[in-house]
């Protein structure tokens, strides 16, 4: 391991990225919302898309593509607005206790959304966030040493990023699932849908205009 990456750098990187990742953000809010409405198991599908997006952003940030993209913010606008509008629409559907993710008496898990739809929501949320690109551009370079092979360092850091991000997503989704069970026991499914819908709309607005 010593020849692949500086362990002292790794010891600083892990807590630093965990602190940043566990902080409430768009992806974590989305995970909590989906944990409430579709359960932890199906939220894993969203996590797959989100992790693919995070991995892509991190990799492109290291190779310098992100620097170019950040100089042309118009590239993000259409993607951001469409993604934000879609999440906001899902939030309205949840608020009205309609749609594929809403929880009803007949369906105590909103489980009609397809795997592709769930994964796409996670991917779009991760990739369409300019702040995510800026964060990786600022964070990753200081942790890469010029004295060691580049590919192994990037691979290890990327693996650490995905593992930490996944753990944080599970924490938030589990919290959402626990909240949903409490609300289901109280029989207030409409309140649960409205809480989840409000959070989803917040994520949509955050994505589009944040």
C-alpha angles and dihedrals in degrees: 000000000000091000093049102047139357106260093207089057090048091051089058096040097056098057091038094055093040090055091049094044097048091052110104111265141145097288094045092048089050091051091051091048093050091044087059096049109029103021133244097284096058092039085068086073090060089046091057091058093043093051091048088052094047091047091050093048092047093048095047090046091057094050092049101250091118092059090059093045093050089057089060105046091170086078088070100044101083092041091047096047096046092046093046092047091051093051090046089052090052088050091054090049090051092047089054090045090243135117135050098303100043118113116230136171090260093046115035090183121049093228107149096097112105123241090248092052092051094046091047092054090055094045095048092047092052099043100039094059111099090192088062091055092047091048094054092045089055099038108042106051095062090057095054118087122213090210095065133061109280101218097056092047093051092046093052095045091047091051090050091049093052094046093049093044091049092051091051092048090052091050092053095042091049090051090052091048092051090051091050092052090053092050092045091054089053089052092236100129093150091058090050091051091048093050091049091044092051091050091048092051090049090053090049093051090043091052095047101041106015 
